[in-house]
C-alpha cells in the first residue's frame, strides 16, 4: 500500500457526504422510469443544474430513433427522454469517460415511490442504488477533482442516458462517440453490498420474431389456415435447443392468438440470448437464420426478425485488468479491499468496452435488491465510493504524467 499523496488526501477531505445524501433523496423522489418522459425531463433538468458546477458545456441530447414490435406485429417508434452530455477540456492530453443513467425500472404508476430509513441504517427507495446514488458519487468525485491542483490536466466527458434500463437503444451512438479517444472509463452502476465489483460480463441480445400466417375457421376449413402461433412455438422450441455453456437462450413470451375457432394469423415471439463471447454471437445469429428459414418453409408462413445483440460481451482484457488493478490499489490506499467477479448482468460498460476503452462499471454506491421494492443503499458508501473514484482518477493521471516525463 503506497498511501495517499497530498493531493489525494485533499481530494478525499473535500467530499461532502451530507450534501451527497441530500442529492440522492431529492433525485430518488422523482419517478424517472424509462417510459415516464415527464419524470425524465424533470430528472434531466435537475442533473443539468447539479452538473453545471463543473466546467465545460452541458447539452441535453435528443434521443436517436428507436422502435418496438407491438403484439400485433407492427413496428412502432418508441419515445425516449433526452440524454445529458457534458464535455470538459476536450483538447486535454488525458481524457476519460464517466457514465451513468437517469432512468429506473419503476414505471410512473409503480407502487414503489417513496424512501424509507430502515432499522439497519440503509435507505430503501426507488433508484437509490441503481443509480441515483451512483450519480451523486460521480458528481462528488468530479467536483473534488476540479478543486485539485491537478484537475486542469484532465479532460473528460460525462454521459447520463435516459434508457439504460431498456438497452440504451437511443443512446448507444452517443456512448460510442463519447468513448472515442478516452484512455479509460468509469461507470456508476452499484457495487454489491460488500463492495465487490462486476468484472467480466456476458452480452445480451433481444429479439421479437414476428410470424404471419393465414387465418381460417378452426372447424370448417382449418387446412386452409397457416397457424402463426404454432410456427412461433416451433421457433421457440428449436432455438431453446441450441443453448449450451456460453450461450443461454430464453424464449420469454409469445403474443398472438384469439378465439378458439380461428386459426391465428399473427404471433410474436420474444426471446433473449446471453452470449459469453463474440463467437457465441456469430453462432447465435446463424442459428436464428437457420431456424427461421426452416420454420418458414415447413409452416408456409412469413417471418420477420426484429432486434439484435445490443450489448456485446465484456471480457477482462489487458487494459481492463490494468484499470481494475489501479482501482484496487486506490482502494487499498483508502483502507478498502476491492474485489470483483464475473456476472451475467449487462450495462453500458459492455458498450464502452466494445468501443475499445477499458472500463470499470460498478463504481457506484454499495447496495442491493435492485429492480425490486426492496432496493437499498448503504449511505456511508456515498463518500467512500466518491473517494475511491477521486483517488483512482488522480493516480491514473499521476502515472501517465510520469510516463510522459520518462
Secondary structure as the mmCIF struct_conf table of DSSP 4:
data_model
#
loop_
_struct_conf.conf_type_id
_struct_conf.id
_struct_conf.beg_label_comp_id
_struct_conf.beg_label_asym_id
_struct_conf.beg_label_seq_id
_struct_conf.end_label_comp_id
_struct_conf.end_label_asym_id
_struct_conf.end_label_seq_id
HELX_RH_AL_P HELX_RH_AL_P1 UNK A 6 UNK A 13
TURN_TY1_P TURN_TY1_P1 UNK A 14 UNK A 14
HELX_RH_AL_P HELX_RH_AL_P2 UNK A 17 UNK A 28
TURN_TY1_P TURN_TY1_P2 UNK A 29 UNK A 29
BEND BEND1 UNK A 30 UNK A 30
STRN STRN1 UNK A 33 UNK A 33
TURN_TY1_P TURN_TY1_P3 UNK A 34 UNK A 35
HELX_RH_AL_P HELX_RH_AL_P3 UNK A 37 UNK A 51
TURN_TY1_P TURN_TY1_P4 UNK A 52 UNK A 53
BEND BEND2 UNK A 54 UNK A 56
STRN STRN2 UNK A 57 UNK A 61
HELX_LH_PP_P HELX_LH_PP_P1 UNK A 62 UNK A 65
STRN STRN3 UNK A 67 UNK A 69
TURN_TY1_P TURN_TY1_P5 UNK A 71 UNK A 72
BEND BEND3 UNK A 73 UNK A 73
STRN STRN4 UNK A 75 UNK A 77
STRN STRN5 UNK A 83 UNK A 88
TURN_TY1_P TURN_TY1_P6 UNK A 90 UNK A 91
BEND BEND4 UNK A 93 UNK A 93
STRN STRN6 UNK A 94 UNK A 101
STRN STRN7 UNK A 104 UNK A 104
BEND BEND5 UNK A 105 UNK A 105
TURN_TY1_P TURN_TY1_P7 UNK A 108 UNK A 109
BEND BEND6 UNK A 111 UNK A 111
STRN STRN8 UNK A 116 UNK A 117
TURN_TY1_P TURN_TY1_P8 UNK A 119 UNK A 120
BEND BEND7 UNK A 121 UNK A 121
STRN STRN9 UNK A 122 UNK A 124
TURN_TY1_P TURN_TY1_P9 UNK A 126 UNK A 127
HELX_RH_PI_P HELX_RH_PI_P1 UNK A 128 UNK A 132
HELX_RH_AL_P HELX_RH_AL_P4 UNK A 133 UNK A 146
TURN_TY1_P TURN_TY1_P10 UNK A 147 UNK A 147
BEND BEND8 UNK A 148 UNK A 148
TURN_TY1_P TURN_TY1_P11 UNK A 149 UNK A 150
HELX_RH_3T_P HELX_RH_3T_P1 UNK A 151 UNK A 153
STRN STRN10 UNK A 154 UNK A 161
BEND BEND9 UNK A 162 UNK A 162
HELX_RH_3T_P HELX_RH_3T_P2 UNK A 164 UNK A 166
TURN_TY1_P TURN_TY1_P12 UNK A 167 UNK A 167
TURN_TY1_P TURN_TY1_P13 UNK A 169 UNK A 171
HELX_RH_AL_P HELX_RH_AL_P5 UNK A 172 UNK A 179
TURN_TY1_P TURN_TY1_P14 UNK A 180 UNK A 181
BEND BEND10 UNK A 183 UNK A 183
STRN STRN11 UNK A 184 UNK A 187
STRN STRN12 UNK A 188 UNK A 188
HELX_LH_PP_P HELX_LH_PP_P2 UNK A 189 UNK A 190
STRN STRN13 UNK A 191 UNK A 191
HELX_LH_PP_P HELX_LH_PP_P3 UNK A 192 UNK A 192
TURN_TY1_P TURN_TY1_P15 UNK A 193 UNK A 194
HELX_LH_PP_P HELX_LH_PP_P4 UNK A 196 UNK A 196
STRN STRN14 UNK A 197 UNK A 201
STRN STRN15 UNK A 204 UNK A 212
STRN STRN16 UNK A 214 UNK A 214
STRN STRN17 UNK A 217 UNK A 217
TURN_TY1_P TURN_TY1_P16 UNK A 218 UNK A 220
HELX_RH_3T_P HELX_RH_3T_P3 UNK A 222 UNK A 224
STRN STRN18 UNK A 226 UNK A 226
HELX_RH_AL_P HELX_RH_AL_P6 UNK A 228 UNK A 240
TURN_TY1_P TURN_TY1_P17 UNK A 241 UNK A 242
STRN STRN19 UNK A 244 UNK A 244
TURN_TY1_P TURN_TY1_P18 UNK A 245 UNK A 246
STRN STRN20 UNK A 247 UNK A 256
TURN_TY1_P TURN_TY1_P19 UNK A 260 UNK A 261
STRN STRN21 UNK A 262 UNK A 262
STRN STRN22 UNK A 266 UNK A 275
BEND BEND11 UNK A 276 UNK A 277
HELX_RH_AL_P HELX_RH_AL_P7 UNK A 278 UNK A 299
TURN_TY1_P TURN_TY1_P20 UNK A 300 UNK A 300
STRN STRN23 UNK A 302 UNK A 311
STRN STRN24 UNK A 314 UNK A 314
HELX_RH_AL_P HELX_RH_AL_P8 UNK A 318 UNK A 333
TURN_TY1_P TURN_TY1_P21 UNK A 334 UNK A 335
STRN STRN25 UNK A 340 UNK A 343
BEND BEND12 UNK A 344 UNK A 344
HELX_RH_AL_P HELX_RH_AL_P9 UNK A 348 UNK A 354
TURN_TY1_P TURN_TY1_P22 UNK A 355 UNK A 356
STRN STRN26 UNK A 359 UNK A 360
STRN STRN27 UNK A 362 UNK A 362
BEND BEND13 UNK A 364 UNK A 364
STRN STRN28 UNK A 366 UNK A 366
STRN STRN29 UNK A 367 UNK A 368
TURN_TY1_P TURN_TY1_P23 UNK A 370 UNK A 371
BEND BEND14 UNK A 372 UNK A 372
TURN_TY1_P TURN_TY1_P24 UNK A 373 UNK A 374
STRN STRN30 UNK A 376 UNK A 378
TURN_TY1_P TURN_TY1_P25 UNK A 379 UNK A 380
HELX_RH_AL_P HELX_RH_AL_P10 UNK A 381 UNK A 405
#
